[in-house]
């Protein structure tokens, strides 16, 4: 499934099928795809030895049996941790995956939205900067048309465009649309604007869509919120429960 071929509305599985599986794990991603979801979202950061791993938080404490900052531990150490028991004992064998493992397992089966965490962004432009590593992996697995790279940090998205303009980018924001955001979206030639849905309204949605940019709000949970966002004219939703979102869409279509 290519990014340009996704059906409306686009349902994005936030950190995988997060409502039923431990977030940002291979089981959460696989479950979403097995349920017919065409895009998954995940977060990436760097380990101490500069490996790209999939985790949301800056620390290991919440979602693993480890403790402390992610970037203070090596990949080898992190691979020993249990990344599933916090969610349920049946997931005790879950590990923190590397981005390469996700590409190997799910590349070509769905669009993969890779969010670069701000803590991983480096302004001295090292040769193994996270954005450069991600681009190399995307080309290695030939996923240029099946990957979307997003971030709250416009600098790293601009760097991606400078290095390789073939991989689409998306700007995340947690505030209402303003002139600066509009300028950045245009300058990036972004595929989408991914705002906090609680800051979104119909006029903002239309304003961005007139630029040829899609609007994919986060994190939209519950049938009421999903209905609200779709009524605003958004192009889709980023949600913890993609199956519920699909059911809401079906009911909406059925009701006309």
MIROKE-404140 format. One record per residue (C-alpha): residue in three letters; residue number from 1; x, y, z. Coordinates in steps of 0.05 Angstrom, whole numbers. Layout:
! residues N
[gudo ALA,NUM,[X,Y,Z]]
...
//
This chain:
! residues 256
[gudo UNK,1,[0,0,0]]
[gudo UNK,2,[29,67,-22]]
[gudo UNK,3,[18,132,15]]
[gudo UNK,4,[-13,165,-46]]
[gudo UNK,5,[-63,108,-54]]
[gudo UNK,6,[-93,108,16]]
[gudo UNK,7,[-169,110,18]]
[gudo UNK,8,[-208,164,54]]
[gudo UNK,9,[-212,170,112]]
[gudo UNK,10,[-141,150,130]]
[gudo UNK,11,[-140,110,194]]
[gudo UNK,12,[-72,112,228]]
[gudo UNK,13,[-57,62,284]]
[gudo UNK,14,[-22,105,337]]
[gudo UNK,15,[38,66,363]]
[gudo UNK,16,[4,6,333]]
[gudo UNK,17,[-60,-24,360]]
[gudo UNK,18,[-45,10,426]]
[gudo UNK,19,[-112,1,460]]
[gudo UNK,20,[-104,-75,459]]
[gudo UNK,21,[-29,-88,454]]
[gudo UNK,22,[33,-57,486]]
[gudo UNK,23,[50,5,446]]
[gudo UNK,24,[107,9,396]]
[gudo UNK,25,[118,-67,394]]
[gudo UNK,26,[117,-114,336]]
[gudo UNK,27,[54,-147,362]]
[gudo UNK,28,[18,-80,364]]
[gudo UNK,29,[38,-63,293]]
[gudo UNK,30,[23,-133,266]]
[gudo UNK,31,[-46,-134,299]]
[gudo UNK,32,[-64,-68,267]]
[gudo UNK,33,[-44,-92,198]]
[gudo UNK,34,[-78,-158,208]]
[gudo UNK,35,[-142,-119,222]]
[gudo UNK,36,[-136,-85,154]]
[gudo UNK,37,[-106,-19,178]]
[gudo UNK,38,[-65,13,122]]
[gudo UNK,39,[-20,59,163]]
[gudo UNK,40,[16,50,229]]
[gudo UNK,41,[51,104,269]]
[gudo UNK,42,[112,94,312]]
[gudo UNK,43,[165,135,349]]
[gudo UNK,44,[240,130,342]]
[gudo UNK,45,[300,150,384]]
[gudo UNK,46,[374,135,388]]
[gudo UNK,47,[409,88,437]]
[gudo UNK,48,[476,104,467]]
[gudo UNK,49,[510,67,411]]
[gudo UNK,50,[470,106,359]]
[gudo UNK,51,[420,52,339]]
[gudo UNK,52,[350,72,318]]
[gudo UNK,53,[298,39,363]]
[gudo UNK,54,[223,45,369]]
[gudo UNK,55,[200,77,434]]
[gudo UNK,56,[158,138,453]]
[gudo UNK,57,[186,162,519]]
[gudo UNK,58,[254,193,532]]
[gudo UNK,59,[262,142,589]]
[gudo UNK,60,[252,67,594]]
[gudo UNK,61,[212,69,658]]
[gudo UNK,62,[140,69,635]]
[gudo UNK,63,[140,16,581]]
[gudo UNK,64,[197,-31,599]]
[gudo UNK,65,[230,-66,658]]
[gudo UNK,66,[289,-18,650]]
[gudo UNK,67,[301,50,681]]
[gudo UNK,68,[334,115,660]]
[gudo UNK,69,[343,153,595]]
[gudo UNK,70,[339,113,530]]
[gudo UNK,71,[401,146,502]]
[gudo UNK,72,[443,123,562]]
[gudo UNK,73,[436,49,544]]
[gudo UNK,74,[464,8,487]]
[gudo UNK,75,[420,-32,440]]
[gudo UNK,76,[447,-96,469]]
[gudo UNK,77,[424,-75,539]]
[gudo UNK,78,[357,-52,514]]
[gudo UNK,79,[344,-117,477]]
[gudo UNK,80,[346,-153,544]]
[gudo UNK,81,[287,-114,571]]
[gudo UNK,82,[214,-136,575]]
[gudo UNK,83,[172,-85,538]]
[gudo UNK,84,[104,-119,546]]
[gudo UNK,85,[90,-141,618]]
[gudo UNK,86,[71,-70,638]]
[gudo UNK,87,[10,-79,592]]
[gudo UNK,88,[-5,-151,608]]
[gudo UNK,89,[31,-214,631]]
[gudo UNK,90,[15,-248,565]]
[gudo UNK,91,[62,-199,530]]
[gudo UNK,92,[123,-213,573]]
[gudo UNK,93,[164,-235,513]]
[gudo UNK,94,[156,-169,477]]
[gudo UNK,95,[219,-130,464]]
[gudo UNK,96,[233,-59,441]]
[gudo UNK,97,[242,-66,366]]
[gudo UNK,98,[292,-31,322]]
[gudo UNK,99,[265,9,263]]
[gudo UNK,100,[300,-40,217]]
[gudo UNK,101,[261,-98,248]]
[gudo UNK,102,[196,-61,235]]
[gudo UNK,103,[215,-48,163]]
[gudo UNK,104,[235,-121,154]]
[gudo UNK,105,[170,-148,184]]
[gudo UNK,106,[119,-97,158]]
[gudo UNK,107,[152,-60,101]]
[gudo UNK,108,[107,-65,40]]
[gudo UNK,109,[46,-88,80]]
[gudo UNK,110,[26,-19,103]]
[gudo UNK,111,[48,54,104]]
[gudo UNK,112,[95,67,162]]
[gudo UNK,113,[92,135,195]]
[gudo UNK,114,[158,146,231]]
[gudo UNK,115,[158,201,283]]
[gudo UNK,116,[227,228,301]]
[gudo UNK,117,[227,248,374]]
[gudo UNK,118,[256,317,388]]
[gudo UNK,119,[307,290,438]]
[gudo UNK,120,[339,251,380]]
[gudo UNK,121,[349,312,336]]
[gudo UNK,122,[421,337,332]]
[gudo UNK,123,[439,405,304]]
[gudo UNK,124,[513,391,290]]
[gudo UNK,125,[493,346,232]]
[gudo UNK,126,[533,282,247]]
[gudo UNK,127,[542,230,193]]
[gudo UNK,128,[498,181,231]]
[gudo UNK,129,[443,230,250]]
[gudo UNK,130,[377,195,261]]
[gudo UNK,131,[345,225,199]]
[gudo UNK,132,[403,201,156]]
[gudo UNK,133,[399,131,185]]
[gudo UNK,134,[324,129,172]]
[gudo UNK,135,[332,151,100]]
[gudo UNK,136,[385,98,87]]
[gudo UNK,137,[338,44,115]]
[gudo UNK,138,[280,69,73]]
[gudo UNK,139,[321,63,10]]
[gudo UNK,140,[350,-4,31]]
[gudo UNK,141,[280,-33,36]]
[gudo UNK,142,[253,9,-22]]
[gudo UNK,143,[198,41,20]]
[gudo UNK,144,[202,112,-7]]
[gudo UNK,145,[128,111,-27]]
[gudo UNK,146,[106,73,35]]
[gudo UNK,147,[138,115,90]]
[gudo UNK,148,[118,182,121]]
[gudo UNK,149,[167,217,168]]
[gudo UNK,150,[136,263,220]]
[gudo UNK,151,[162,307,276]]
[gudo UNK,152,[144,366,320]]
[gudo UNK,153,[213,392,301]]
[gudo UNK,154,[211,428,233]]
[gudo UNK,155,[287,431,231]]
[gudo UNK,156,[295,356,223]]
[gudo UNK,157,[240,353,170]]
[gudo UNK,158,[275,408,132]]
[gudo UNK,159,[340,369,136]]
[gudo UNK,160,[304,308,108]]
[gudo UNK,161,[280,349,49]]
[gudo UNK,162,[350,376,36]]
[gudo UNK,163,[381,307,38]]
[gudo UNK,164,[327,270,-1]]
[gudo UNK,165,[262,303,-24]]
[gudo UNK,166,[231,237,-46]]
[gudo UNK,167,[207,215,23]]
[gudo UNK,168,[143,252,47]]
[gudo UNK,169,[142,289,113]]
[gudo UNK,170,[88,311,162]]
[gudo UNK,171,[90,367,213]]
[gudo UNK,172,[61,352,282]]
[gudo UNK,173,[36,409,325]]
[gudo UNK,174,[2,417,392]]
[gudo UNK,175,[-25,487,381]]
[gudo UNK,176,[-76,522,338]]
[gudo UNK,177,[-58,538,266]]
[gudo UNK,178,[-20,603,258]]
[gudo UNK,179,[19,639,203]]
[gudo UNK,180,[85,608,224]]
[gudo UNK,181,[56,538,218]]
[gudo UNK,182,[26,553,150]]
[gudo UNK,183,[93,579,126]]
[gudo UNK,184,[130,517,152]]
[gudo UNK,185,[79,470,120]]
[gudo UNK,186,[87,505,53]]
[gudo UNK,187,[163,508,58]]
[gudo UNK,188,[166,434,74]]
[gudo UNK,189,[117,416,19]]
[gudo UNK,190,[87,371,73]]
[gudo UNK,191,[43,312,58]]
[gudo UNK,192,[2,326,120]]
[gudo UNK,193,[-7,370,181]]
[gudo UNK,194,[-18,327,243]]
[gudo UNK,195,[-47,372,297]]
[gudo UNK,196,[-76,358,366]]
[gudo UNK,197,[-149,347,348]]
[gudo UNK,198,[-170,388,409]]
[gudo UNK,199,[-139,450,376]]
[gudo UNK,200,[-172,438,308]]
[gudo UNK,201,[-233,468,275]]
[gudo UNK,202,[-265,465,207]]
[gudo UNK,203,[-236,531,182]]
[gudo UNK,204,[-165,510,199]]
[gudo UNK,205,[-176,443,164]]
[gudo UNK,206,[-200,478,100]]
[gudo UNK,207,[-143,528,102]]
[gudo UNK,208,[-90,474,103]]
[gudo UNK,209,[-126,430,52]]
[gudo UNK,210,[-128,488,3]]
[gudo UNK,211,[-52,483,3]]
[gudo UNK,212,[-57,411,-21]]
[gudo UNK,213,[-38,386,48]]
[gudo UNK,214,[-77,333,85]]
[gudo UNK,215,[-100,340,157]]
[gudo UNK,216,[-90,280,202]]
[gudo UNK,217,[-105,298,275]]
[gudo UNK,218,[-81,260,336]]
[gudo UNK,219,[-98,225,383]]
[gudo UNK,220,[-171,215,367]]
[gudo UNK,221,[-204,163,412]]
[gudo UNK,222,[-277,146,423]]
[gudo UNK,223,[-333,147,373]]
[gudo UNK,224,[-354,218,392]]
[gudo UNK,225,[-285,247,380]]
[gudo UNK,226,[-276,208,315]]
[gudo UNK,227,[-343,233,290]]
[gudo UNK,228,[-325,304,310]]
[gudo UNK,229,[-260,304,272]]
[gudo UNK,230,[-290,273,209]]
[gudo UNK,231,[-346,325,212]]
[gudo UNK,232,[-292,379,210]]
[gudo UNK,233,[-270,351,143]]
[gudo UNK,234,[-204,320,166]]
[gudo UNK,235,[-172,270,119]]
[gudo UNK,236,[-168,217,173]]
[gudo UNK,237,[-151,204,246]]
[gudo UNK,238,[-91,180,286]]
[gudo UNK,239,[-121,135,339]]
[gudo UNK,240,[-104,84,393]]
[gudo UNK,241,[-162,40,371]]
[gudo UNK,242,[-161,36,295]]
[gudo UNK,243,[-215,-18,294]]
[gudo UNK,244,[-264,27,331]]
[gudo UNK,245,[-247,82,281]]
[gudo UNK,246,[-263,37,222]]
[gudo UNK,247,[-329,17,254]]
[gudo UNK,248,[-347,91,265]]
[gudo UNK,249,[-331,105,192]]
[gudo UNK,250,[-375,48,169]]
[gudo UNK,251,[-433,73,212]]
[gudo UNK,252,[-423,143,186]]
[gudo UNK,253,[-425,120,114]]
[gudo UNK,254,[-485,76,126]]
[gudo UNK,255,[-523,135,157]]
[gudo UNK,256,[-506,177,97]]
//
